[in-house]
Amino acid sequence: MGSSFFGLEIGKSALQAQQQAMDITGHNIANANTVGYTRQSAKMTAKTVPLSGIFVPPYLKSVGSGVAVEEIQRLRDRFIDLQLRQESRIESYWSTIDEGLNQVEIIFGDPQESGLSNIMNNFWNAWQELSKTPESEASRALLVETANLLAEAFQHTHSQLVLTQEQFDEQVALKVNEINSYLEQIHSVNQQIIRLSAAGGNINDYKDKLDLAVDGLSKIIDLQVQEESNGTYTIILQGRVLASAKELNLLEAQVDPLSGFNQVYFQGTTQKIDFANQSGELKAIFDLRDSLLENYKSDLNFLARELIEEVNTLHQTGYTLQEPPAPGGVFFVGSTAEDIAVDPAISGDYRLVAASSTGAPGDGEVALRIAQLRESDFVNGANPDDYYRGVISRLGAERQEAQRIAENQSLLVDQLNMRKESVSGVSLDEEMTNLIKYQHAYNAAASLIRTLDEMLDTVVNRLR
């Protein structure tokens, strides 16, 4: 016959295991709305009696000895985590590109009335009107005013593109600081995990903090994440350890003297981060600052330069309205969209507009030729209006493509988040079901102990 005290030990282990499982369930319920929390579960195993030993009675060798909570598991799928970080990084890249191109669209302002296309159209129309009435003070004033508006539009658009570049350059430094903040957090949590593991504590909640920091970091820059056997993470970028339990190496932004823009380096070194094969927010900021915005700025400068040269060339073939008529000078000064302006002398004296080819009264031949530049293919094989429309069309197409990819990536990330939540998220309905299950098991274990207690009472107190 087996010992009744052994049955009490089995009941005790059952009570302890079910109580711990209920505590874990309660922890899940309490953190149902905690960002980054991973659902936990008690992994129970049956306790067995050793098969040998002089102190093990033969009748116990075929009987189990109860239950124990072997491990408190984090219910997390590492493959989904990897997919989610990769796709979130791509989504962040294209979302940032989309936002940047949206800013460029606002800067160009087309097809609004204040857009450069509409102002340039008014400029050609003003030359057309002047060719009809070359002696008209009103037509000359309108032309100079329209030309000033065109120059201001070029300058304003250029300055806004430069300002946007500078804003993205500031974002580089801000993103580097954000990366360093995540790295410091990961390093700190790694050290807490080491100390807690040495004391035999539960590190699951600390690993949630690690995963949350890595998720945020992965949206900014492409990194390698290596999980160590002790539960800590090692973050590696281009062969260098950035954060681990023992190491912390930060990044820094330094101004490149050649470009005048921030570049990213490993702190305390001259090694620059190579973003050629990168993705994420920081890569998108670099692409916007150094490539996309620079290209649109170059297109604008090219259009302004060609316009200045062609208008000035024709204007210098004409004659002014002075007495006697004098050869025309330059109409525009400057060489790019940054510094284009109407010649101050012309702005001060409208008679200096050289609309005539001969100086004879009523001759508006030069004004007509300049008006006809609208249809002349002198800007890289296209007329100025078509060239500018091509720039705007390319911008619209790039924005549309970025928007499409960003939306598709967002849908993909949402699906992955749903898969992740199905594994790691806390379902209150499921936790309530578990709570009832563990409660019934606890009550049954208590009934077992009560029954054994009654049996022992019969043996000890009631046998005569």
C-alpha positions as a Markdown table, in Angstrom:
| # | Residue | x | y | z |
|---|---|---|---|---|
| 1 | Met | 0.0 | 0.0 | 0.0 |
| 2 | Gly | 1.3 | 3.5 | -0.9 |
| 3 | Ser | 1.9 | 6.2 | 1.7 |
| 4 | Ser | -0.9 | 8.7 | 2.0 |
| 5 | Phe | 1.7 | 11.4 | 2.7 |
| 6 | Phe | 3.0 | 10.9 | -0.8 |
| 7 | Gly | -0.5 | 11.7 | -2.1 |
| 8 | Leu | -0.4 | 15.0 | -0.1 |
| 9 | Glu | 2.8 | 15.9 | -1.9 |
| 10 | Ile | 1.2 | 15.3 | -5.3 |
| 11 | Gly | -1.8 | 17.5 | -4.2 |
| 12 | Lys | 0.6 | 20.2 | -3.0 |
| 13 | Ser | 2.5 | 20.2 | -6.3 |
| 14 | Ala | -0.8 | 20.5 | -8.2 |
| 15 | Leu | -2.0 | 23.4 | -6.0 |
| 16 | Gln | 1.3 | 25.2 | -6.5 |
| 17 | Ala | 1.4 | 24.6 | -10.3 |
| 18 | Gln | -2.2 | 25.7 | -10.8 |
| 19 | Gln | -1.7 | 28.8 | -8.6 |
| 20 | Gln | 1.4 | 29.8 | -10.6 |
| 21 | Ala | -0.6 | 29.3 | -13.9 |
| 22 | Met | -3.4 | 31.5 | -12.6 |
| 23 | Asp | -0.7 | 34.1 | -11.6 |
| 24 | Ile | 0.6 | 34.0 | -15.2 |
| 25 | Thr | -2.9 | 34.4 | -16.6 |
| 26 | Gly | -3.5 | 37.3 | -14.3 |
| 27 | His | -0.2 | 38.9 | -15.6 |
| 28 | Asn | -1.5 | 38.4 | -19.1 |
| 29 | Ile | -4.8 | 40.1 | -18.3 |
| 30 | Ala | -3.1 | 43.0 | -16.6 |
| 31 | Asn | -0.9 | 43.6 | -19.6 |
| 32 | Ala | -3.6 | 43.1 | -22.3 |
| 33 | Asn | -3.1 | 46.7 | -23.5 |
| 34 | Thr | 0.6 | 47.0 | -22.8 |
| 35 | Val | 2.5 | 47.9 | -26.0 |
| 36 | Gly | 5.0 | 45.3 | -26.9 |
| 37 | Tyr | 3.8 | 42.7 | -24.3 |
| 38 | Thr | 4.1 | 39.1 | -25.3 |
| 39 | Arg | 1.6 | 36.6 | -24.0 |
| 40 | Gln | 3.1 | 34.1 | -21.5 |
| 41 | Ser | 2.1 | 30.5 | -20.7 |
| 42 | Ala | 3.0 | 28.0 | -18.0 |
| 43 | Lys | 4.7 | 25.0 | -19.4 |
| 44 | Met | 3.8 | 22.1 | -17.1 |
| 45 | Thr | 5.6 | 18.8 | -16.9 |
| 46 | Ala | 4.8 | 15.6 | -14.9 |
| 47 | Lys | 7.1 | 14.9 | -12.0 |
| 48 | Thr | 8.3 | 11.3 | -11.8 |
| 49 | Val | 9.9 | 9.2 | -9.1 |
| 50 | Pro | 13.5 | 8.0 | -9.7 |
| 51 | Leu | 13.6 | 4.4 | -10.9 |
| 52 | Ser | 16.5 | 3.5 | -8.6 |
| 53 | Gly | 17.8 | 4.3 | -5.2 |
| 54 | Ile | 17.7 | 2.6 | -1.8 |
| 55 | Phe | 15.2 | 5.2 | -0.4 |
| 56 | Val | 12.6 | 4.7 | -3.1 |
| 57 | Pro | 10.0 | 2.1 | -2.2 |
| 58 | Pro | 9.2 | -0.4 | -4.9 |
| 59 | Tyr | 5.5 | 0.5 | -4.9 |
| 60 | Leu | 6.3 | 4.1 | -5.9 |
| 61 | Lys | 8.5 | 3.3 | -8.9 |
| 62 | Ser | 5.5 | 3.1 | -11.2 |
| 63 | Val | 3.6 | 6.2 | -9.8 |
| 64 | Gly | 4.1 | 9.8 | -10.8 |
| 65 | Ser | 4.9 | 12.4 | -8.2 |
| 66 | Gly | 2.8 | 15.3 | -9.3 |
| 67 | Val | 3.3 | 18.3 | -11.6 |
| 68 | Ala | 5.7 | 21.2 | -11.8 |
| 69 | Val | 5.9 | 24.4 | -13.9 |
| 70 | Glu | 9.1 | 23.8 | -15.9 |
| 71 | Glu | 9.1 | 27.1 | -17.7 |
| 72 | Ile | 7.2 | 30.3 | -18.2 |
| 73 | Gln | 7.1 | 30.6 | -22.0 |
| 74 | Arg | 6.9 | 33.7 | -24.2 |
| 75 | Leu | 4.5 | 32.8 | -27.0 |
| 76 | Arg | 6.4 | 34.4 | -29.9 |
| 77 | Asp | 7.2 | 33.3 | -33.5 |
| 78 | Arg | 10.7 | 34.5 | -34.4 |
| 79 | Phe | 10.0 | 34.0 | -38.1 |
| 80 | Ile | 7.1 | 36.4 | -38.0 |
| 81 | Asp | 9.3 | 38.8 | -36.0 |
| 82 | Leu | 11.9 | 38.7 | -38.7 |
| 83 | Gln | 9.4 | 39.2 | -41.5 |
| 84 | Leu | 7.6 | 42.0 | -39.7 |
| 85 | Arg | 10.9 | 43.9 | -39.1 |
| 86 | Gln | 11.9 | 43.5 | -42.7 |
| 87 | Glu | 8.6 | 44.6 | -44.2 |
| 88 | Ser | 8.2 | 47.4 | -41.6 |
| 89 | Arg | 11.6 | 48.8 | -42.6 |
| 90 | Ile | 10.5 | 48.8 | -46.3 |
| 91 | Glu | 7.2 | 50.5 | -45.4 |
| 92 | Ser | 9.0 | 53.1 | -43.4 |
| 93 | Tyr | 11.3 | 53.8 | -46.4 |
| 94 | Trp | 8.5 | 54.3 | -48.9 |
| 95 | Ser | 6.3 | 56.2 | -46.4 |
| 96 | Thr | 9.1 | 58.6 | -45.9 |
| 97 | Ile | 9.8 | 58.9 | -49.6 |
| 98 | Asp | 6.1 | 59.6 | -50.2 |
| 99 | Glu | 6.0 | 62.3 | -47.5 |
| 100 | Gly | 9.1 | 63.9 | -49.0 |
| 101 | Leu | 7.7 | 63.9 | -52.5 |
| 102 | Asn | 4.5 | 65.4 | -51.2 |
| 103 | Gln | 6.5 | 68.3 | -49.8 |
| 104 | Val | 8.1 | 68.8 | -53.3 |
| 105 | Glu | 4.7 | 68.8 | -54.9 |
| 106 | Ile | 3.6 | 71.5 | -52.6 |
| 107 | Ile | 6.7 | 73.5 | -53.3 |
| 108 | Phe | 6.2 | 73.4 | -57.1 |
| 109 | Gly | 2.5 | 74.3 | -56.5 |
| 110 | Asp | 1.3 | 73.1 | -59.9 |
| 111 | Pro | -1.3 | 73.2 | -61.3 |
| 112 | Gln | -2.4 | 76.0 | -59.0 |
| 113 | Glu | -2.5 | 79.6 | -60.2 |
| 114 | Ser | 0.5 | 80.5 | -58.1 |
| 115 | Gly | 2.5 | 77.6 | -59.7 |
| 116 | Leu | 5.5 | 78.3 | -61.9 |
| 117 | Ser | 3.8 | 77.0 | -65.0 |
| 118 | Asn | 1.0 | 79.5 | -64.8 |
| 119 | Ile | 3.4 | 82.4 | -64.1 |
| 120 | Met | 5.7 | 81.4 | -67.0 |
| 121 | Asn | 2.6 | 81.3 | -69.3 |
| 122 | Asn | 1.8 | 84.9 | -68.2 |
| 123 | Phe | 5.4 | 85.9 | -69.0 |
| 124 | Trp | 5.1 | 84.7 | -72.6 |
| 125 | Asn | 1.7 | 86.4 | -72.9 |
| 126 | Ala | 3.2 | 89.7 | -71.7 |
| 127 | Trp | 5.8 | 89.6 | -74.5 |
| 128 | Gln | 3.1 | 88.8 | -77.0 |
| 129 | Glu | 1.1 | 91.8 | -75.9 |
| 130 | Leu | 4.2 | 94.0 | -76.0 |
| 131 | Ser | 4.9 | 93.0 | -79.6 |
| 132 | Lys | 1.5 | 94.4 | -80.6 |
| 133 | Thr | 2.0 | 97.8 | -78.8 |
| 134 | Pro | 5.8 | 98.2 | -78.3 |
| 135 | Glu | 5.5 | 101.9 | -77.3 |
| 136 | Ser | 2.8 | 101.2 | -74.7 |
| 137 | Glu | 4.0 | 102.2 | -71.2 |
| 138 | Ala | 1.4 | 99.9 | -69.7 |
| 139 | Ser | 2.5 | 96.9 | -71.8 |
| 140 | Arg | 6.1 | 97.4 | -70.8 |
| 141 | Ala | 5.2 | 97.8 | -67.1 |
| 142 | Leu | 3.1 | 94.6 | -67.2 |
| 143 | Leu | 6.0 | 92.7 | -68.9 |
| 144 | Val | 8.5 | 93.9 | -66.3 |
| 145 | Glu | 6.1 | 93.1 | -63.4 |
| 146 | Thr | 5.4 | 89.6 | -64.8 |
| 147 | Ala | 9.1 | 89.0 | -65.4 |
| 148 | Asn | 9.8 | 89.9 | -61.8 |
| 149 | Leu | 7.1 | 87.5 | -60.6 |
| 150 | Leu | 8.6 | 84.8 | -62.7 |
| 151 | Ala | 12.1 | 85.4 | -61.3 |
| 152 | Glu | 10.7 | 85.5 | -57.8 |
| 153 | Ala | 8.9 | 82.2 | -58.5 |
| 154 | Phe | 12.1 | 80.6 | -59.6 |
| 155 | Gln | 14.0 | 81.9 | -56.6 |
| 156 | His | 11.2 | 81.0 | -54.1 |
| 157 | Thr | 10.9 | 77.4 | -55.5 |
| 158 | His | 14.7 | 77.0 | -55.4 |
| 159 | Ser | 14.9 | 78.4 | -51.9 |
| 160 | Gln | 12.1 | 76.1 | -50.7 |
| 161 | Leu | 13.9 | 73.1 | -52.2 |
| 162 | Val | 17.1 | 74.1 | -50.5 |
| 163 | Leu | 15.2 | 74.6 | -47.2 |
| 164 | Thr | 13.6 | 71.2 | -47.5 |
| 165 | Gln | 17.1 | 69.7 | -48.1 |
| 166 | Glu | 18.3 | 71.4 | -44.9 |
| 167 | Gln | 15.3 | 70.0 | -43.0 |
| 168 | Phe | 16.1 | 66.5 | -44.1 |
| 169 | Asp | 19.7 | 67.1 | -43.2 |
| 170 | Glu | 18.5 | 68.0 | -39.7 |
| 171 | Gln | 16.5 | 64.8 | -39.6 |
| 172 | Val | 19.6 | 62.8 | -40.2 |
| 173 | Ala | 21.0 | 64.0 | -36.9 |
| 174 | Leu | 17.7 | 63.5 | -35.2 |
| 175 | Lys | 17.5 | 59.9 | -36.5 |
| 176 | Val | 21.0 | 59.2 | -35.3 |
| 177 | Asn | 20.1 | 60.4 | -31.8 |
| 178 | Glu | 17.0 | 58.1 | -32.0 |
| 179 | Ile | 19.1 | 55.1 | -33.0 |
| 180 | Asn | 21.6 | 55.8 | -30.1 |
| 181 | Ser | 18.7 | 56.0 | -27.7 |
| 182 | Tyr | 17.5 | 52.6 | -28.8 |
| 183 | Leu | 21.0 | 51.2 | -28.6 |
| 184 | Glu | 21.5 | 52.5 | -25.0 |
| 185 | Gln | 18.1 | 51.0 | -24.1 |
| 186 | Ile | 19.1 | 47.6 | -25.5 |
| 187 | His | 22.4 | 47.7 | -23.8 |
| 188 | Ser | 20.8 | 48.6 | -20.4 |
| 189 | Val | 18.1 | 45.9 | -20.7 |
| 190 | Asn | 20.8 | 43.3 | -21.7 |
| 191 | Gln | 22.6 | 44.0 | -18.5 |
| 192 | Gln | 19.4 | 43.7 | -16.4 |
| 193 | Ile | 18.7 | 40.3 | -18.1 |
| 194 | Ile | 22.2 | 39.1 | -17.1 |
| 195 | Arg | 21.7 | 40.2 | -13.5 |
| 196 | Leu | 18.2 | 38.7 | -13.3 |
| 197 | Ser | 19.2 | 35.4 | -14.9 |
| 198 | Ala | 22.1 | 35.0 | -12.4 |
| 199 | Ala | 19.5 | 35.4 | -9.6 |
| 200 | Gly | 17.2 | 32.9 | -11.2 |
| 201 | Gly | 14.5 | 35.4 | -12.1 |
| 202 | Asn | 12.1 | 35.5 | -15.0 |
| 203 | Ile | 13.4 | 37.6 | -17.9 |
| 204 | Asn | 10.3 | 37.4 | -20.2 |
| 205 | Asp | 9.2 | 41.0 | -19.5 |
| 206 | Tyr | 12.7 | 42.3 | -20.2 |
| 207 | Lys | 12.9 | 40.4 | -23.5 |
| 208 | Asp | 9.6 | 42.2 | -24.4 |
| 209 | Lys | 11.4 | 45.5 | -23.9 |
| 210 | Leu | 14.3 | 44.2 | -26.1 |
| 211 | Asp | 12.0 | 43.2 | -28.9 |
| 212 | Leu | 10.1 | 46.5 | -28.7 |
| 213 | Ala | 13.4 | 48.5 | -28.9 |
| 214 | Val | 14.6 | 46.3 | -31.8 |
| 215 | Asp | 11.3 | 46.8 | -33.7 |
| 216 | Gly | 11.7 | 50.5 | -33.4 |
| 217 | Leu | 15.3 | 50.4 | -34.4 |
| 218 | Ser | 14.6 | 48.2 | -37.4 |
| 219 | Lys | 12.3 | 50.8 | -38.9 |
| 220 | Ile | 15.1 | 53.3 | -39.1 |
| 221 | Ile | 18.1 | 51.3 | -40.2 |
| 222 | Asp | 18.9 | 47.8 | -41.4 |
| 223 | Leu | 20.7 | 45.9 | -38.7 |
| 224 | Gln | 21.6 | 42.3 | -37.7 |
| 225 | Val | 20.0 | 41.0 | -34.5 |
| 226 | Gln | 21.6 | 38.1 | -32.9 |
| 227 | Glu | 20.0 | 36.4 | -29.9 |
| 228 | Glu | 22.4 | 34.9 | -27.4 |
| 229 | Ser | 22.0 | 31.8 | -25.3 |
| 230 | Asn | 21.5 | 33.9 | -22.1 |
| 231 | Gly | 18.6 | 35.8 | -23.7 |
| 232 | Thr | 20.4 | 39.0 | -24.5 |
| 233 | Tyr | 20.6 | 40.6 | -28.0 |
| 234 | Thr | 23.6 | 41.6 | -29.9 |
| 235 | Ile | 23.1 | 44.3 | -32.5 |
| 236 | Ile | 25.5 | 44.4 | -35.4 |
| 237 | Leu | 25.9 | 46.9 | -38.2 |
| 238 | Gln | 28.2 | 46.3 | -41.1 |
| 239 | Gly | 30.4 | 43.9 | -39.1 |
| 240 | Arg | 30.6 | 46.1 | -36.0 |
| 241 | Val | 28.9 | 45.4 | -32.7 |
| 242 | Leu | 26.7 | 48.3 | -31.7 |
| 243 | Ala | 25.0 | 46.9 | -28.6 |
| 244 | Ser | 25.3 | 43.8 | -26.5 |
| 245 | Ala | 25.5 | 42.9 | -22.8 |
| 246 | Lys | 29.1 | 44.0 | -22.7 |
| 247 | Glu | 29.5 | 46.5 | -25.5 |
| 248 | Leu | 27.9 | 49.8 | -26.5 |
| 249 | Asn | 29.1 | 51.6 | -29.6 |
| 250 | Leu | 27.0 | 54.5 | -30.8 |
| 251 | Leu | 26.7 | 56.4 | -34.1 |
| 252 | Glu | 27.3 | 60.1 | -34.7 |
| 253 | Ala | 26.4 | 62.6 | -37.4 |
| 254 | Gln | 29.2 | 64.7 | -38.7 |
| 255 | Val | 29.0 | 67.5 | -41.4 |
| 256 | Asp | 30.9 | 66.6 | -44.6 |
| 257 | Pro | 33.0 | 69.6 | -45.6 |
| 258 | Leu | 32.5 | 68.8 | -49.3 |
| 259 | Ser | 28.7 | 68.5 | -49.4 |
| 260 | Gly | 27.9 | 70.6 | -46.2 |
| 261 | Phe | 25.5 | 67.9 | -45.2 |
| 262 | Asn | 25.5 | 65.4 | -42.3 |
| 263 | Gln | 27.0 | 61.9 | -42.8 |
| 264 | Val | 26.7 | 59.1 | -40.3 |
| 265 | Tyr | 29.8 | 57.6 | -38.7 |
| 266 | Phe | 30.6 | 55.0 | -36.0 |
| 267 | Gln | 31.2 | 57.3 | -33.0 |
| 268 | Gly | 34.9 | 58.1 | -32.4 |
| 269 | Thr | 36.0 | 56.7 | -35.8 |
| 270 | Thr | 36.4 | 57.9 | -39.4 |
| 271 | Gln | 34.4 | 55.0 | -40.7 |
| 272 | Lys | 31.3 | 56.2 | -42.5 |
| 273 | Ile | 28.1 | 54.1 | -42.7 |
| 274 | Asp | 27.5 | 52.7 | -46.1 |
| 275 | Phe | 23.8 | 53.2 | -47.1 |
| 276 | Ala | 24.1 | 51.7 | -50.5 |
| 277 | Asn | 22.3 | 48.5 | -49.6 |
| 278 | Gln | 20.3 | 50.0 | -46.7 |
| 279 | Ser | 16.6 | 50.5 | -46.2 |
| 280 | Gly | 14.4 | 52.2 | -43.6 |
| 281 | Glu | 13.7 | 55.8 | -42.7 |
| 282 | Leu | 17.3 | 57.0 | -42.6 |
| 283 | Lys | 18.0 | 55.6 | -46.1 |
| 284 | Ala | 14.9 | 57.4 | -47.4 |
| 285 | Ile | 16.0 | 60.7 | -45.8 |
| 286 | Phe | 19.4 | 60.3 | -47.5 |
| 287 | Asp | 17.8 | 59.5 | -50.9 |
| 288 | Leu | 15.4 | 62.5 | -50.6 |
| 289 | Arg | 18.2 | 64.9 | -49.5 |
| 290 | Asp | 21.0 | 63.8 | -51.9 |
| 291 | Ser | 19.2 | 62.4 | -54.9 |
| 292 | Leu | 15.5 | 63.3 | -55.4 |
| 293 | Leu | 15.6 | 66.9 | -54.2 |
| 294 | Glu | 19.0 | 67.5 | -55.8 |
| 295 | Asn | 17.6 | 66.3 | -59.1 |
| 296 | Tyr | 14.6 | 68.5 | -59.0 |
| 297 | Lys | 16.7 | 71.4 | -58.0 |
| 298 | Ser | 19.0 | 70.7 | -60.9 |
| 299 | Asp | 16.0 | 70.5 | -63.3 |
| 300 | Leu | 14.8 | 73.9 | -62.1 |
| 301 | Asn | 18.3 | 75.5 | -62.4 |
| 302 | Phe | 18.7 | 74.1 | -65.9 |
| 303 | Leu | 15.3 | 75.5 | -67.0 |
| 304 | Ala | 16.2 | 78.9 | -65.5 |
| 305 | Arg | 19.6 | 79.0 | -67.1 |
| 306 | Glu | 18.4 | 78.1 | -70.6 |
| 307 | Leu | 15.5 | 80.7 | -70.2 |
| 308 | Ile | 18.0 | 83.4 | -69.2 |
| 309 | Glu | 20.4 | 82.7 | -72.0 |
| 310 | Glu | 17.7 | 82.5 | -74.8 |
| 311 | Val | 15.8 | 85.6 | -73.6 |
| 312 | Asn | 19.0 | 87.6 | -73.2 |
| 313 | Thr | 20.3 | 86.5 | -76.6 |
| 314 | Leu | 17.2 | 87.8 | -78.4 |
| 315 | His | 16.9 | 90.9 | -76.2 |
| 316 | Gln | 20.4 | 92.0 | -77.0 |
| 317 | Thr | 19.5 | 92.0 | -80.8 |
| 318 | Gly | 16.8 | 94.6 | -80.2 |
| 319 | Tyr | 16.6 | 98.3 | -79.6 |
| 320 | Thr | 15.2 | 100.2 | -76.7 |
| 321 | Leu | 12.6 | 102.9 | -76.7 |
| 322 | Gln | 15.0 | 105.6 | -75.8 |
| 323 | Glu | 15.8 | 108.6 | -78.0 |
| 324 | Pro | 17.8 | 107.7 | -80.0 |
| 325 | Pro | 17.1 | 104.0 | -79.7 |
| 326 | Ala | 20.0 | 102.1 | -78.2 |
| 327 | Pro | 21.0 | 98.4 | -78.5 |
| 328 | Gly | 19.3 | 96.2 | -75.9 |
| 329 | Gly | 21.3 | 94.8 | -73.0 |
| 330 | Val | 20.5 | 91.7 | -70.9 |
| 331 | Phe | 17.0 | 91.3 | -69.7 |
| 332 | Phe | 17.7 | 88.8 | -66.9 |
| 333 | Val | 20.7 | 88.8 | -64.6 |
| 334 | Gly | 21.9 | 85.7 | -62.8 |
| 335 | Ser | 22.6 | 82.3 | -64.1 |
| 336 | Thr | 20.3 | 79.8 | -62.2 |
| 337 | Ala | 17.0 | 79.7 | -60.4 |
| 338 | Glu | 18.8 | 80.7 | -57.3 |
| 339 | Asp | 19.8 | 84.2 | -58.5 |
| 340 | Ile | 17.6 | 84.9 | -61.6 |
| 341 | Ala | 16.3 | 88.5 | -61.6 |
| 342 | Val | 15.2 | 91.2 | -64.0 |
| 343 | Asp | 18.1 | 93.6 | -64.8 |
| 344 | Pro | 17.7 | 96.4 | -62.1 |
| 345 | Ala | 18.2 | 99.0 | -64.9 |
| 346 | Ile | 15.1 | 97.7 | -66.8 |
| 347 | Ser | 13.1 | 97.6 | -63.5 |
| 348 | Gly | 14.0 | 101.3 | -63.1 |
| 349 | Asp | 13.3 | 102.3 | -66.7 |
| 350 | Tyr | 10.8 | 100.4 | -68.8 |
| 351 | Arg | 12.1 | 102.1 | -71.9 |
| 352 | Leu | 15.2 | 99.8 | -71.7 |
| 353 | Val | 13.1 | 96.9 | -72.8 |
| 354 | Ala | 14.4 | 96.1 | -76.3 |
| 355 | Ala | 11.2 | 95.1 | -78.1 |
| 356 | Ser | 12.1 | 96.5 | -81.6 |
| 357 | Ser | 14.5 | 94.9 | -84.1 |
| 358 | Thr | 15.1 | 98.3 | -85.9 |
| 359 | Gly | 14.2 | 101.0 | -83.4 |
| 360 | Ala | 11.4 | 102.1 | -85.7 |
| 361 | Pro | 8.1 | 103.1 | -84.2 |
| 362 | Gly | 5.6 | 100.2 | -84.0 |
| 363 | Asp | 8.3 | 97.6 | -84.5 |
| 364 | Gly | 7.8 | 94.8 | -81.9 |
| 365 | Glu | 9.7 | 92.1 | -83.8 |
| 366 | Val | 12.1 | 91.2 | -81.0 |
| 367 | Ala | 9.3 | 91.0 | -78.4 |
| 368 | Leu | 7.4 | 88.7 | -80.8 |
| 369 | Arg | 10.5 | 86.5 | -81.2 |
| 370 | Ile | 10.9 | 86.2 | -77.4 |
| 371 | Ala | 7.2 | 85.4 | -77.1 |
| 372 | Gln | 7.7 | 82.6 | -79.7 |
| 373 | Leu | 10.3 | 81.0 | -77.4 |
| 374 | Arg | 7.4 | 79.4 | -75.8 |
| 375 | Glu | 7.2 | 77.0 | -78.8 |
| 376 | Ser | 11.0 | 76.8 | -79.3 |
| 377 | Asp | 12.7 | 73.5 | -78.3 |
| 378 | Phe | 15.8 | 75.0 | -76.6 |
| 379 | Val | 15.5 | 73.3 | -73.3 |
| 380 | Asn | 17.1 | 69.9 | -73.7 |
| 381 | Gly | 15.1 | 69.3 | -76.9 |
| 382 | Ala | 11.8 | 70.6 | -75.6 |
| 383 | Asn | 10.1 | 74.0 | -75.3 |
| 384 | Pro | 10.2 | 75.5 | -71.8 |
| 385 | Asp | 6.6 | 74.7 | -71.0 |
| 386 | Asp | 6.9 | 71.1 | -72.1 |
| 387 | Tyr | 10.1 | 70.7 | -70.2 |
| 388 | Tyr | 8.6 | 72.0 | -67.0 |
| 389 | Arg | 5.5 | 69.9 | -67.5 |
| 390 | Gly | 7.7 | 66.9 | -67.9 |
| 391 | Val | 9.4 | 67.6 | -64.6 |
| 392 | Ile | 6.0 | 67.9 | -62.9 |
| 393 | Ser | 4.8 | 64.8 | -64.5 |
| 394 | Arg | 7.8 | 62.8 | -63.4 |
| 395 | Leu | 7.3 | 64.2 | -59.9 |
| 396 | Gly | 3.7 | 63.1 | -60.0 |
| 397 | Ala | 4.6 | 59.6 | -61.2 |
| 398 | Glu | 7.3 | 59.2 | -58.6 |
| 399 | Arg | 4.9 | 60.3 | -55.9 |
| 400 | Gln | 2.2 | 58.0 | -57.1 |
| 401 | Glu | 4.6 | 55.0 | -57.2 |
| 402 | Ala | 5.9 | 55.8 | -53.7 |
| 403 | Gln | 2.3 | 56.1 | -52.5 |
| 404 | Arg | 1.3 | 52.8 | -54.1 |
| 405 | Ile | 4.2 | 50.9 | -52.6 |
| 406 | Ala | 3.8 | 52.4 | -49.2 |
| 407 | Glu | 0.1 | 51.5 | -49.2 |
| 408 | Asn | 0.9 | 47.9 | -50.3 |
| 409 | Gln | 3.6 | 47.6 | -47.6 |
| 410 | Ser | 1.2 | 49.0 | -45.0 |
| 411 | Leu | -1.3 | 46.2 | -45.9 |
| 412 | Leu | 1.4 | 43.6 | -45.7 |
| 413 | Val | 2.6 | 44.9 | -42.3 |
| 414 | Asp | -1.0 | 44.9 | -41.0 |
| 415 | Gln | -1.4 | 41.3 | -42.0 |
| 416 | Leu | 1.9 | 40.3 | -40.3 |
| 417 | Asn | 0.8 | 42.2 | -37.2 |
| 418 | Met | -2.4 | 40.3 | -37.2 |
| 419 | Arg | -0.5 | 37.0 | -37.4 |
| 420 | Lys | 1.8 | 38.2 | -34.7 |
| 421 | Glu | -1.1 | 39.1 | -32.5 |
| 422 | Ser | -2.7 | 35.7 | -33.1 |
| 423 | Val | 0.4 | 34.2 | -31.5 |
| 424 | Ser | 1.7 | 36.8 | -29.1 |
| 425 | Gly | -1.3 | 39.0 | -28.3 |
| 426 | Val | -3.4 | 38.7 | -25.2 |
| 427 | Ser | -7.0 | 37.5 | -25.9 |
| 428 | Leu | -9.1 | 38.3 | -22.8 |
| 429 | Asp | -11.7 | 35.7 | -23.8 |
| 430 | Glu | -8.9 | 33.0 | -24.0 |
| 431 | Glu | -7.4 | 34.2 | -20.7 |
| 432 | Met | -10.7 | 34.0 | -18.9 |
| 433 | Thr | -11.2 | 30.5 | -20.3 |
| 434 | Asn | -7.7 | 29.6 | -18.9 |
| 435 | Leu | -8.5 | 31.2 | -15.6 |
| 436 | Ile | -11.6 | 29.0 | -15.3 |
| 437 | Lys | -9.6 | 25.9 | -16.3 |
| 438 | Tyr | -6.9 | 26.5 | -13.8 |
| 439 | Gln | -9.4 | 27.3 | -11.1 |
| 440 | His | -11.2 | 24.0 | -11.6 |
| 441 | Ala | -7.8 | 22.2 | -11.5 |
| 442 | Tyr | -6.9 | 24.1 | -8.3 |
| 443 | Asn | -10.2 | 23.1 | -6.7 |
| 444 | Ala | -9.7 | 19.5 | -7.8 |
| 445 | Ala | -6.3 | 19.5 | -6.2 |
| 446 | Ala | -7.8 | 20.9 | -3.0 |
| 447 | Ser | -10.4 | 18.2 | -3.0 |
| 448 | Leu | -7.6 | 15.6 | -3.4 |
| 449 | Ile | -5.9 | 17.0 | -0.3 |
| 450 | Arg | -9.1 | 17.2 | 1.6 |
| 451 | Thr | -9.9 | 13.6 | 0.7 |
| 452 | Leu | -6.4 | 12.5 | 1.8 |
| 453 | Asp | -6.8 | 14.4 | 5.0 |
| 454 | Glu | -10.0 | 12.6 | 5.8 |
| 455 | Met | -8.3 | 9.3 | 5.0 |
| 456 | Leu | -5.4 | 10.1 | 7.4 |
| 457 | Asp | -7.9 | 11.2 | 10.0 |
| 458 | Thr | -9.6 | 7.9 | 9.8 |
| 459 | Val | -6.3 | 6.0 | 10.1 |
| 460 | Val | -4.9 | 8.1 | 13.0 |
| 461 | Asn | -7.9 | 9.1 | 15.1 |
| 462 | Arg | -10.7 | 6.6 | 14.3 |
| 463 | Leu | -9.1 | 3.2 | 14.2 |
| 464 | Arg | -9.6 | 1.4 | 17.5 |
